[in-house]
């Protein structure tokens, strides 16, 4: 995928992927999150999840819950003073790097465009949460803008019970998180395939 030096790789237009993949997935991400905040009560003070309210979707495997994540993956940084203000800047930096990568033709081919579309969905979806969800909390009504931004969080709601683990729950996540994970996996395997292709070409030229 990262074939910035491969001038022969076809350059696809990104806009169709943004309209056909990023936009609908972003809408799905936000609709599901607002459904969660409308369905579940705000977590009690001092907690980042709503206890005693679980919607069972697939018994013993999948639940809907409400979890507030101010950190990153697996809740790292959650509950700290700096996380709600630091991670929005990380999202903006990531968005900028991806934009530069697209302009430099770093992401090429169909796999590259899909990965970019999914990454942008995840980044923009979770950044939207961090910027607006804190303002919608009941106890933040009328609070100064700075305080509402500090209360920002990402809405996680997909609760998966991992099979054969005696009831261990995978850290809750959302649609945007799923998009980022799929994009990262796609980039990894595409990179491996690209390296194999380059190695094969070098071997053929050496013979």
BALUMDO-421387 format. One line per field, with one value per atom (N, C-alpha, C): x, y, z; residue in three letters; atom name; residue number from 1. Coordinates in steps of 0.001 Angstrom, whole numbers, plus 500000, padded with zeros to 6 digits. Atoms other than C-alpha are relative to their C-alpha. Layout:
BEGIN
px X/...;
py Y/...;
pz Z/...;
residu ala/...;
atome CA/...;
num NUM/...;
//
This chain:
BEGIN
px 500831/500000/500863/499138/502772/500980/499179/504101/500277/499748/505073/501062/498943/508114/499630/500435/506147/499178/500678/505316/499023/500867/503638/498661/501238/500942/498898/501090/497567/499519/500473/496373/498490/501454/492693/499532/500582/490482/499419/500457/489651/498538/501342/486345/498904/501046/484229/499993/499922/485482/499515/500484/484779/498477/501453/481223/499322/500631/480547/500274/499628/482267/500108/499796/483389/498704/501206/480171/498938/501032/477678/500456/499516/479895/500072/499991/480334/498588/501393/476556/499563/500335/476126/500643/499285/478743/499295/500616/477061/498568/501374/473507/499991/499970/474410/500428/499545/476223/498914/501075/473352/498844/501004/471000/500394/499520/473147/499795/500127/473205/498532/501420/469433/499349/500597/468748/500496/499381/471138/500141/499780/471326/501483/498608/474504/500616/499336/477058/499987/499931/477005/501346/498767/479608/501098/498864/483012/500086/499983/482164/499995/499973/482739/499051/500985/479917/498698/501309/476228/499756/500163/475851/498541/501347/472878/499106/500800/471769/500784/499369/472819/498902/500953/470885/500640/499449/471520/499553/500291/471730/500109/499782/473206/500424/499701/473062/501367/498689/476511/501076/498985/478274/500022/500024/477111/498963/500888/475621/500184/499853/474924/500147/499762/476263/500281/499548/477247/501260/498703/480898/500571/499354/482634/501515/498556/486210/500653/499285/488324/501418/498652/491500/500020/499891/492460/499562/500392/492173/500195/499982/491419/499952/500193/490746/501266/498753/494387/499884/500127/494425/498637/501356/490791/499995/500119/489917/501069/498950/492998/499542/500354/492841/500392/499452/494890/499387/500463/493261/498965/501020/490151/500527/499442/492349/501136/498843/495317/499586/500315/493669/499285/500513/491649/501109/498880/494990/500674/499447/496271/499176/500882/493242/500244/499766/493890/501336/498690/497559/499898/500170/496569/499284/500741/494083/500926/499067/496793/500997/499031/499292/499376/500678/496753/499782/500199/495942/501295/498709/499643/500368/499708/499991/499238/500804/497185/500590/499443/498727/501331/498712/502115/499863/500264/500468/500585/499517/501513/499021/501042/498209/499573/500306/497692/499089/500850/495232/498713/501298/491825/500158/499786/493157/500409/499577/494824/498857/501139/491667/499014/500894/489563/500575/499358/492090/499876/500119/492096/498573/501404/488298/499612/500326/488045/500716/499259/490767/499340/500648/489054/498672/501249/485745/500265/499698/487314/500479/499437/489263/498932/501002/486451/498847/501091/483814/500314/499640/485664/500349/499720/486852/498696/501307/483218/499499/500412/482447/500726/499190/485296/499638/500296/484188/498586/501388/480438/499342/500733/479471/500066/499910/480762/498994/500956/478512/498576/501359/475463/499692/500243/475910/499101/500964/473131/500689/499378/475479/500906/499164/477456/499181/500851/474468/500335/499659/475437/501445/498592/479098/500783/499163/481848/500476/499580/483012/501222/498771/486424/499689/500358/484850/499256/500726/482548/500943/499000/485516/500794/499267/487347/499173/500875/484330/499754/500209/484504/500443/499701/484582/499511/500460/484117/498966/501059/480932/500354/499796/481720/498768/501229/478823/499956/500003/479681/500785/499417/480367/500003/499859/481699/500580/499495/482115/500776/499130/485054/499706/500304/484184/501167/499025/485988/500950/499163/487333/499337/500704/484938/499404/500725/483038/500817/499179/485898/499460/500536/484676/501131/499072/486675/499699/500278/487115/498965/501098/483995/500536/499558/484255/498780/501092/482179/500280/499841/481780/501298/498777/484623/501234/498876/487004/500145/499974/486044/500609/499461/486838/501518/498558/490300/500713/499382/491079/500025/500052/489958/500997/499052/492000/501437/498653/495110/500339/499788/494702/500198/499887/494191/501349/498710/497300/501135/498946/499386/500123/499941/498447/500318/499658/498662/501488/498568/502140/500807/499317/503185/499948/500146/501821/500864/499178/503593/501467/498603/506923/500291/499814/506452/500075/499993/505723/501332/498725/508826/501134/498960/510992/499972/500138/509633/500537/499503/510389/501530/498528/513966/500631/499471/514494/499921/500153/513170/501054/499009/515507/501414/498661/518491/500299/499798/517954/500371;
py 498800/500000/501246/498828/502400/499972/500105/502598/501377/498650/506235/500065/500009/505296/499197/500810/503048/500863/499077/505422/499279/500753/502612/499663/500343/502111/500966/499113/503457/500860/499074/506517/500152/499923/506316/501282/498813/509244/499616/500288/509457/500365/499497/511341/498936/501033/508353/499141/500801/506428/500784/499172/509337/500059/499904/509651/498645/501318/505929/499189/500792/504670/500854/499176/507414/500648/499266/509434/499092/500841/506572/499373/500586/504980/501040/498918/508332/500246/499812/508793/498854/501154/505256/500121/499839/505951/501005/498961/509150/499648/500383/507797/498988/501008/504803/500614/499369/506986/500871/499178/509437/499135/500938/506485/499519/500453/505279/501070/498935/508649/500329/499765/508948/498840/501202/505401/499745/500259/505153/501304/498830/507546/500343/499616/509533/499153/500724/507587/500828/499267/508506/500706/499243/510975/499057/500829/509336/498687/501233/506530/500353/499751/506250/499075/500848/503797/500031/500031/503421/498601/501345/500503/499548/500598/498172/500289/499827/498956/499392/500720/496437/499470/500547/495611/498774/501250/491991/499798/500173/491509/498537/501434/488012/499441/500480/486212/499329/500581/485413/500419/499600/487180/501498/498595/490726/500795/499092/493575/501422/498560/497265/500595/499347/499410/501484/498615/503038/500214/499770/503779/501307/498754/507156/499785/500195/506942/501326/498756/510078/499741/500351/508210/499487/500606/506082/498546/501405/502382/499350/500733/500171/500920/499087/503264/500612/499415/504324/501516/498564/507841/500412/499678/507623/500503/499463/509743/501000/499030/511972/501404/498620/515758/500404/499551/516037/499312/500790/513370/500717/499374/515334/501152/498880/518198/499561/500460/516231/499194/500921/513567/500642/499333/515949/500514/499545/517417/498826/501196/513898/499628/500313/513310/500956/499001/516542/499743/500311/515609/498770/501206/512156/500324/499591/513713/500732/499249/516066/499069/500935/513219/499148/500789/511154/500834/499110/514136/500164/499878/514610/498702/501290/510889/499796/500118/511004/500881/499084/514014/499488/500541/512269/498623/501306/509140/498856/501055/507116/498829/501029/505213/499795/500231/503600/498791/501145/501207/500004/500098/500119/499792/500251/498811/501278/498752/502153/500959/499087/504133/499535/500526/501841/500288/499751/502164/501468/498568/505969/500348/499704/506102/499524/500536/503905/500767/499226/505795/501345/498702/509099/499872/500238/507667/499918/500189/506592/501266/498786/509779/501077/498932/512184/499624/500436/510096/500201/499862/509992/501441/498586/513598/500774/499362/514673/499783/500295/512944/500901/499254/514645/501481/498578/518065/500352/499615/517863/499215/500815/515021/500543/499433/516728/501108/498903/519709/499508/500539/517428/499302/500603/516001/500911/499207/517098/500964/499158/518418/501074/498982/520484/501121/498965/522596/501363/498661/526257/500179/499904/525478/500748/499316/527519/499019/500833/526233/499164/500723/525281/498785/501108/523107/498910/500986/521446/499226/500705/520637/499017/500884/519170/498774/501129/516942/499097/500771/515581/498551/501436/511841/499317/500825/509119/499015/500933/507053/498600/501416/503325/499229/500693/500902/498534/501405/497571/499183/500808/495054/498534/501377/491694/499124/501009/488704/498981/500855/486740/498531/501423/483040/499259/500900/480421/500717/499261/482995/500129/499968/482378/501381/498749/485618/501259/498784/488029/500908/499018/491207/500745/499175/492789/501465/498579/496550/500537/499512/498285/500932/499202/500059/500501/499432/501751/499794/500173/501925/500638/499314/504434/499182/500847/502197/498810/501155/499267/500381/499540/501276/500155/499818/502175/498656/501326/498554/499281/500637/497269/500656/499286/499975/499601/500378/499110/498585/501375/495406/499967/499941/496198/500559/499410/498388/499017/500964/495677/498933/501076/492902/500525/499406/495230/500303/499747/496245/498733/501289/492617/499539/500407/491891/500843/499112/494943/499630/500403/493862/498705/501264/490373/500242/499694/491853/500610/499362/494054/498990/501024/491141/499061/500890/488976/500661/499281/491671/500088/499936/492073/498664/501341/488334/499685/500265/488171/500771/499206/490987/499452/500525/489306/498722/501266/486083/500236;
pz 500000/500000/500000/499907/500911/498857/501198/497406/499428/500451/497247/498923/500992/495130/498761/501123/492788/499051/500910/489915/499079/500890/487981/500625/499317/490631/499599/500412/489482/501156/498974/491378/499872/500026/492227/500672/499382/493132/501352/498638/496824/500213/499714/496618/499917/500015/495541/501258/498784/498560/501216/498892/500895/500006/500091/499627/500172/499969/499320/501248/498825/502468/501261/498809/504866/500476/499608/504834/500620/499368/505436/501307/498752/508086/501105/499005/509832/500528/499581/509871/500906/499167/511243/501377/498733/513911/500906/499186/515089/500401/499667/514921/501140/498935/517071/501328/498764/519601/500623/499456/519931/500491/499490/520304/501399/498690/523203/501058/498996/524961/500285/499772/524507/500749/499409/525731/501416/498701/528678/500786/499145/531616/500049/499802/532213/501105/498910/534276/501290/498725/537988/500141/499780/539193/500488/499622/539470/499236/500797/537017/498523/501443/533272/499236/500664/532556/500784/499362/533299/500553/499426/535736/499961/499873/535930/498802/501212/532378/498838/501106/529767/499101/500966/526611/499365/500508/525735/498555/501430/521968/499609/500194/521661/501352/498641/525036/500091/499756/526348/499033/500980/523481/499736/500416/522606/500777/499276/524666/499490/500150/524238/501400/498716/527097/499720/500173/527690/500813/499365/528426/499459/500382/528401/499999/500124/527130/499632/500264/527424/499515/500439/526505/498581/501323/523545/500095/500029/522745/501363/498732/525747/501211/498885/527860/500558/499500/528228/500066/499787/529664/500496/499567/530714/501435/498652/533727/500374/499698/533523/499607/500287/533408/498583/501272/530232/498788/501147/528049/499132/500850/526917/499152/500745/525728/499083/500774/524399/498777/501087/522258/498813/501207/520034/499095/500807/518924/499290/500637/518242/498774/501128/516018/498841/501047/514116/499310/500579/513626/499093/500811/512372/498693/501198/509944/499030/500845/508662/499319/500569/508160/498900/501027/506248/498746/501143/504028/499203/500675/503262/499293/500609/502591/498706/501225/500053/498908/500996/498302/499447/500428/498159/499359/500609/496701/500829/499114/499746/500041/500024/499694/498547/501406/496312/499852/500295/494763/500808/499329/495963/501505/498573/499286/500726/499379/499987/500194/499896/499277/501079/498962/501478/501380/498709/504308/500392/499718/504037/500392/499707/503962/501388/498682/507057/501103/499000/508930/500252/499841/508263/500731/499262/509447/501490/498581/512728/500674/499402/513338/500156/499950/512477/500929/499133/514266/501470/498586/517578/500360/499734/517248/500210/499815/516866/501421/498621/520162/500992/499029/521984/500025/500075/520811/500461/499716/521453/501125/499039/523797/501421/498660/526941/500228/499876/526243/500193/499935/526121/501324/498697/529613/500840/499226/531957/500964/498975/534636/499409/500627/532086/499383/500570/531059/500622/499536/531293/500395/499619/531996/498923/500997/530288/498923/501123/526906/500347/499654/528293/500863/499125/530988/499224/500800/528465/499093/500804/526223/500864/499090/529220/500376/499677/529824/498792/501217/526267/500148/499926/525751/498727/501109/523156/500534/499606/523357/499510/500327/523462/500449/499633/523470/499607/500421/521808/501021/498924/524575/499560/500487/523376/501104/499055/525685/499186/500802/524308/500311/499769/523822/500639/499371/525891/500963/499049/528398/501361/498719/531257/500279/499814/530663/499918/500094/529908/498897/500941/528196/499298/500765/525409/500310/499741/526060/499017/500840/524749/498916/501140/521397/499239/500790/518689/498517/501451/514903/499517/500413/514506/500360/499596/516478/499064/500899/514271/498661/501280/511150/500066/499845/512475/500056/499886/513378/498655/501318/509969/499058/500853/508224/500328/499602/510240/499529/500465/509430/498491/501452/505754/499577/500317/505701/500259/499663/507367/498916/500984/504961/498610/501288/501969/499932/499947/503082/499824/500152/503396/498549/501400/499924/499079/500811/498485/500116/499816/500003/499256/500721/498570/498494/501429/495146/499584/500309/495223/500038/499895/496370/498803/501146/493564/498741/501154/490983/500005/499894/492284/499674/500266/492155/498519/501428/488590/499193/500719/487486/500187/499709/489141/499223/500725/487178/498537;
residu unk/unk/unk/unk/unk/unk/unk/unk/unk/unk/unk/unk/unk/unk/unk/unk/unk/unk/unk/unk/unk/unk/unk/unk/unk/unk/unk/unk/unk/unk/unk/unk/unk/unk/unk/unk/unk/unk/unk/unk/unk/unk/unk/unk/unk/unk/unk/unk/unk/unk/unk/unk/unk/unk/unk/unk/unk/unk/unk/unk/unk/unk/unk/unk/unk/unk/unk/unk/unk/unk/unk/unk/unk/unk/unk/unk/unk/unk/unk/unk/unk/unk/unk/unk/unk/unk/unk/unk/unk/unk/unk/unk/unk/unk/unk/unk/unk/unk/unk/unk/unk/unk/unk/unk/unk/unk/unk/unk/unk/unk/unk/unk/unk/unk/unk/unk/unk/unk/unk/unk/unk/unk/unk/unk/unk/unk/unk/unk/unk/unk/unk/unk/unk/unk/unk/unk/unk/unk/unk/unk/unk/unk/unk/unk/unk/unk/unk/unk/unk/unk/unk/unk/unk/unk/unk/unk/unk/unk/unk/unk/unk/unk/unk/unk/unk/unk/unk/unk/unk/unk/unk/unk/unk/unk/unk/unk/unk/unk/unk/unk/unk/unk/unk/unk/unk/unk/unk/unk/unk/unk/unk/unk/unk/unk/unk/unk/unk/unk/unk/unk/unk/unk/unk/unk/unk/unk/unk/unk/unk/unk/unk/unk/unk/unk/unk/unk/unk/unk/unk/unk/unk/unk/unk/unk/unk/unk/unk/unk/unk/unk/unk/unk/unk/unk/unk/unk/unk/unk/unk/unk/unk/unk/unk/unk/unk/unk/unk/unk/unk/unk/unk/unk/unk/unk/unk/unk/unk/unk/unk/unk/unk/unk/unk/unk/unk/unk/unk/unk/unk/unk/unk/unk/unk/unk/unk/unk/unk/unk/unk/unk/unk/unk/unk/unk/unk/unk/unk/unk/unk/unk/unk/unk/unk/unk/unk/unk/unk/unk/unk/unk/unk/unk/unk/unk/unk/unk/unk/unk/unk/unk/unk/unk/unk/unk/unk/unk/unk/unk/unk/unk/unk/unk/unk/unk/unk/unk/unk/unk/unk/unk/unk/unk/unk/unk/unk/unk/unk/unk/unk/unk/unk/unk/unk/unk/unk/unk/unk/unk/unk/unk/unk/unk/unk/unk/unk/unk/unk/unk/unk/unk/unk/unk/unk/unk/unk/unk/unk/unk/unk/unk/unk/unk/unk/unk/unk/unk/unk/unk/unk/unk/unk/unk/unk/unk/unk/unk/unk/unk/unk/unk/unk/unk/unk/unk/unk/unk/unk/unk/unk/unk/unk/unk/unk/unk/unk/unk/unk/unk/unk/unk/unk/unk/unk/unk/unk/unk/unk/unk/unk/unk/unk/unk/unk/unk/unk/unk/unk/unk/unk/unk/unk/unk/unk/unk/unk/unk/unk/unk/unk/unk/unk/unk/unk/unk/unk/unk/unk/unk/unk/unk/unk/unk/unk/unk/unk/unk/unk/unk/unk/unk/unk/unk/unk/unk/unk/unk/unk/unk/unk/unk/unk/unk/unk/unk/unk/unk/unk/unk/unk/unk/unk/unk/unk/unk/unk/unk/unk/unk/unk/unk/unk/unk/unk/unk/unk/unk/unk/unk/unk/unk/unk/unk/unk/unk/unk/unk/unk/unk/unk/unk/unk/unk/unk/unk/unk/unk/unk/unk/unk/unk/unk/unk/unk/unk/unk/unk/unk/unk/unk/unk/unk/unk/unk/unk/unk/unk/unk/unk/unk/unk/unk/unk/unk/unk/unk/unk/unk/unk/unk/unk/unk/unk/unk/unk/unk/unk/unk/unk/unk/unk/unk/unk/unk/unk/unk/unk/unk/unk/unk/unk/unk/unk/unk/unk/unk/unk/unk/unk/unk/unk/unk/unk/unk/unk/unk/unk/unk/unk/unk/unk/unk/unk/unk/unk/unk/unk/unk/unk/unk/unk/unk/unk/unk/unk/unk/unk/unk/unk/unk/unk/unk/unk/unk/unk/unk/unk/unk/unk/unk/unk/unk;
atome N/CA/C/N/CA/C/N/CA/C/N/CA/C/N/CA/C/N/CA/C/N/CA/C/N/CA/C/N/CA/C/N/CA/C/N/CA/C/N/CA/C/N/CA/C/N/CA/C/N/CA/C/N/CA/C/N/CA/C/N/CA/C/N/CA/C/N/CA/C/N/CA/C/N/CA/C/N/CA/C/N/CA/C/N/CA/C/N/CA/C/N/CA/C/N/CA/C/N/CA/C/N/CA/C/N/CA/C/N/CA/C/N/CA/C/N/CA/C/N/CA/C/N/CA/C/N/CA/C/N/CA/C/N/CA/C/N/CA/C/N/CA/C/N/CA/C/N/CA/C/N/CA/C/N/CA/C/N/CA/C/N/CA/C/N/CA/C/N/CA/C/N/CA/C/N/CA/C/N/CA/C/N/CA/C/N/CA/C/N/CA/C/N/CA/C/N/CA/C/N/CA/C/N/CA/C/N/CA/C/N/CA/C/N/CA/C/N/CA/C/N/CA/C/N/CA/C/N/CA/C/N/CA/C/N/CA/C/N/CA/C/N/CA/C/N/CA/C/N/CA/C/N/CA/C/N/CA/C/N/CA/C/N/CA/C/N/CA/C/N/CA/C/N/CA/C/N/CA/C/N/CA/C/N/CA/C/N/CA/C/N/CA/C/N/CA/C/N/CA/C/N/CA/C/N/CA/C/N/CA/C/N/CA/C/N/CA/C/N/CA/C/N/CA/C/N/CA/C/N/CA/C/N/CA/C/N/CA/C/N/CA/C/N/CA/C/N/CA/C/N/CA/C/N/CA/C/N/CA/C/N/CA/C/N/CA/C/N/CA/C/N/CA/C/N/CA/C/N/CA/C/N/CA/C/N/CA/C/N/CA/C/N/CA/C/N/CA/C/N/CA/C/N/CA/C/N/CA/C/N/CA/C/N/CA/C/N/CA/C/N/CA/C/N/CA/C/N/CA/C/N/CA/C/N/CA/C/N/CA/C/N/CA/C/N/CA/C/N/CA/C/N/CA/C/N/CA/C/N/CA/C/N/CA/C/N/CA/C/N/CA/C/N/CA/C/N/CA/C/N/CA/C/N/CA/C/N/CA/C/N/CA/C/N/CA/C/N/CA/C/N/CA/C/N/CA/C/N/CA/C/N/CA/C/N/CA/C/N/CA/C/N/CA/C/N/CA/C/N/CA/C/N/CA/C/N/CA/C/N/CA/C/N/CA/C/N/CA/C/N/CA/C/N/CA/C/N/CA/C/N/CA/C/N/CA/C/N/CA/C/N/CA/C/N/CA/C/N/CA/C/N/CA/C/N/CA/C/N/CA/C/N/CA/C/N/CA/C/N/CA/C/N/CA/C/N/CA/C/N/CA/C/N/CA/C/N/CA/C/N/CA/C/N/CA/C/N/CA/C/N/CA/C/N/CA/C/N/CA/C/N/CA/C/N/CA/C/N/CA/C/N/CA/C/N/CA/C/N/CA/C/N/CA/C/N/CA/C/N/CA/C/N/CA/C/N/CA/C/N/CA/C/N/CA/C/N/CA/C/N/CA/C/N/CA/C/N/CA/C/N/CA/C/N/CA/C/N/CA/C/N/CA/C/N/CA/C/N/CA/C/N/CA/C;
num 1/1/1/2/2/2/3/3/3/4/4/4/5/5/5/6/6/6/7/7/7/8/8/8/9/9/9/10/10/10/11/11/11/12/12/12/13/13/13/14/14/14/15/15/15/16/16/16/17/17/17/18/18/18/19/19/19/20/20/20/21/21/21/22/22/22/23/23/23/24/24/24/25/25/25/26/26/26/27/27/27/28/28/28/29/29/29/30/30/30/31/31/31/32/32/32/33/33/33/34/34/34/35/35/35/36/36/36/37/37/37/38/38/38/39/39/39/40/40/40/41/41/41/42/42/42/43/43/43/44/44/44/45/45/45/46/46/46/47/47/47/48/48/48/49/49/49/50/50/50/51/51/51/52/52/52/53/53/53/54/54/54/55/55/55/56/56/56/57/57/57/58/58/58/59/59/59/60/60/60/61/61/61/62/62/62/63/63/63/64/64/64/65/65/65/66/66/66/67/67/67/68/68/68/69/69/69/70/70/70/71/71/71/72/72/72/73/73/73/74/74/74/75/75/75/76/76/76/77/77/77/78/78/78/79/79/79/80/80/80/81/81/81/82/82/82/83/83/83/84/84/84/85/85/85/86/86/86/87/87/87/88/88/88/89/89/89/90/90/90/91/91/91/92/92/92/93/93/93/94/94/94/95/95/95/96/96/96/97/97/97/98/98/98/99/99/99/100/100/100/101/101/101/102/102/102/103/103/103/104/104/104/105/105/105/106/106/106/107/107/107/108/108/108/109/109/109/110/110/110/111/111/111/112/112/112/113/113/113/114/114/114/115/115/115/116/116/116/117/117/117/118/118/118/119/119/119/120/120/120/121/121/121/122/122/122/123/123/123/124/124/124/125/125/125/126/126/126/127/127/127/128/128/128/129/129/129/130/130/130/131/131/131/132/132/132/133/133/133/134/134/134/135/135/135/136/136/136/137/137/137/138/138/138/139/139/139/140/140/140/141/141/141/142/142/142/143/143/143/144/144/144/145/145/145/146/146/146/147/147/147/148/148/148/149/149/149/150/150/150/151/151/151/152/152/152/153/153/153/154/154/154/155/155/155/156/156/156/157/157/157/158/158/158/159/159/159/160/160/160/161/161/161/162/162/162/163/163/163/164/164/164/165/165/165/166/166/166/167/167/167/168/168/168/169/169/169/170/170/170/171/171/171/172/172/172/173/173/173/174/174/174/175/175/175/176/176/176/177/177/177/178/178/178/179/179/179/180/180/180/181/181/181/182/182/182/183/183/183/184/184/184/185/185/185/186/186/186/187/187/187/188/188/188/189/189/189/190/190/190/191/191/191/192/192/192/193/193/193/194/194/194/195/195/195/196/196/196/197/197/197/198/198/198/199/199/199/200/200/200/201/201/201/202/202/202/203/203/203/204/204/204/205/205/205/206/206/206/207/207/207;
//
